[in-house]
């Protein structure tokens, strides 16, 4: 049946959809398997075909992932969008929570940087004086 050609002409292959959304094919399959995308059309031979609507959803997912949102969070937002409920308040709460997590990570990274710089300074000072600069010894001394 030549209906497959007509269907193929109306959709994007997974490779094309992934390329246009800035994702890998594996990511597209994962998002579909996790329910972030509704099941897509398939050709008679089983190839997935993605619509422009699917492409918009894939781009949204990529952008949300770039902000550090998890797949569960993205799924919740997309589910609200599909029901027609404006997810404004939920999205604001979600973004505030995510921003708080990022700020905590930044604080932890500053502490890590400070500790690492301290250990590096101790190791450099020991090496400059010709002393043993073994990391285990320096860490033990830093701990005291």
C-alpha distance (Angstrom), angle and dihedral (degrees) to the residues before:
residue distance angle dihedral
X1 . . .
X2 3.77 . .
X3 3.83 90.9 .
X4 3.78 87.4 97.2
X5 3.79 89.9 67.9
X6 3.79 91.4 51.6
X7 3.81 91.1 49.5
X8 3.81 91.5 44.9
X9 3.78 90.3 51.6
X10 3.82 90.5 55.9
X11 3.80 97.3 51.6
X12 3.77 143.2 48.8
X13 3.77 122.4 -114.4
X14 3.79 116.7 -122.3
X15 3.81 90.4 -104.8
X16 3.79 93.1 52.4
X17 3.81 93.6 43.4
X18 3.81 91.0 48.8
X19 3.80 92.3 48.1
X20 3.81 93.6 48.0
X21 3.83 91.8 46.8
X22 3.81 93.2 46.5
X23 3.80 93.6 -117.1
X24 3.77 138.6 115.0
X25 3.79 122.3 -105.0
X26 3.80 88.1 -116.3
X27 3.82 90.9 56.6
X28 3.81 91.5 50.0
X29 3.81 90.7 51.6
X30 3.81 90.3 47.8
X31 3.80 92.9 50.8
X32 3.78 90.6 49.1
X33 3.82 91.9 47.6
X34 3.83 90.8 49.6
X35 3.80 91.6 52.7
X36 3.79 96.8 -110.7
X37 3.78 87.6 123.7
X38 3.76 123.3 40.1
X39 3.80 113.5 -116.9
X40 3.78 107.6 -73.8
X41 3.77 130.0 -135.2
X42 3.75 117.8 -91.6
X43 3.76 132.7 -154.9
X44 3.79 120.2 -121.3
X45 3.79 87.4 -95.2
X46 3.81 91.8 53.7
X47 3.81 101.4 -104.0
X48 3.78 114.6 147.9
X49 3.79 117.5 -117.9
X50 3.79 120.4 -160.4
X51 3.79 126.5 -157.0
X52 3.80 128.3 -143.3
X53 3.82 86.6 -102.7
X54 3.83 89.1 56.5
X55 3.79 88.7 49.1
X56 3.82 90.9 54.3
X57 3.81 89.6 50.1
X58 3.81 91.2 49.6
X59 3.79 91.1 51.1
X60 3.81 90.2 49.1
X61 3.81 90.2 51.2
X62 3.82 91.5 49.5
X63 3.81 91.6 50.5
X64 3.81 92.6 46.2
X65 3.82 90.6 49.4
X66 3.82 89.1 50.1
X67 3.83 87.1 58.3
X68 3.79 88.8 53.4
X69 3.78 97.9 -106.5
X70 3.79 115.2 153.6
X71 3.77 124.3 -124.2
X72 3.81 91.1 -108.3
X73 3.79 91.1 54.2
X74 3.78 92.1 47.1
X75 3.80 90.4 47.5
X76 3.82 90.4 53.3
X77 3.81 92.0 50.8
X78 3.79 93.0 46.8
X79 3.81 91.5 47.4
X80 3.80 89.9 54.0
X81 3.81 90.1 48.3
X82 3.80 91.2 51.6
X83 3.81 91.9 52.0
X84 3.78 90.6 53.2
X85 3.80 93.3 -117.0
X86 3.80 109.8 135.3
X87 3.80 103.7 -121.0
X88 3.82 93.7 -154.5
X89 3.81 99.7 122.5
X90 3.81 93.1 39.4
X91 3.79 91.5 48.3
X92 3.81 92.1 49.5
X93 3.81 90.6 51.4
X94 3.79 90.8 46.6
X95 3.81 92.5 48.9
X96 3.82 92.1 47.7
X97 3.80 89.4 51.9
X98 3.79 91.8 48.3
X99 3.82 91.9 47.5
X100 3.81 89.8 51.7
X101 3.80 90.1 51.9
X102 3.81 91.2 49.9
X103 3.80 91.2 49.3
X104 3.83 89.9 51.7
X105 3.80 89.8 49.7
X106 3.80 90.5 50.8
X107 3.82 90.7 51.1
X108 3.80 90.7 49.3
X109 3.80 90.7 48.4
X110 3.83 90.6 51.5
X111 3.81 89.2 53.5
X112 3.78 90.5 46.8
X113 3.80 91.0 49.6
X114 3.80 91.4 49.7
X115 3.81 92.2 49.7
X116 3.78 93.0 45.9
X117 3.81 92.1 48.4
X118 3.81 89.6 50.6
X119 3.83 92.3 51.5
X120 3.81 90.9 45.3
X121 3.81 91.2 51.1
X122 3.82 90.3 50.3
X123 3.81 92.0 48.5
X124 3.81 92.2 47.0
X125 3.82 92.1 48.3
X126 3.80 91.5 50.4
X127 3.79 92.5 46.9
X128 3.83 91.4 47.7
X129 3.80 89.6 53.3
X130 3.80 90.6 48.8
X131 3.79 92.2 -111.9
X132 3.77 128.6 137.3
X133 3.80 108.3 -80.0
X134 3.81 98.4 -169.2
X135 3.77 110.7 158.6
X136 3.82 94.4 -136.5
X137 3.80 92.0 57.2
X138 3.80 93.1 45.0
X139 3.82 91.8 49.0
X140 3.78 91.4 49.3
X141 3.79 90.6 51.2
X142 3.82 91.9 45.9
X143 3.81 89.3 52.0
X144 3.80 90.6 57.8
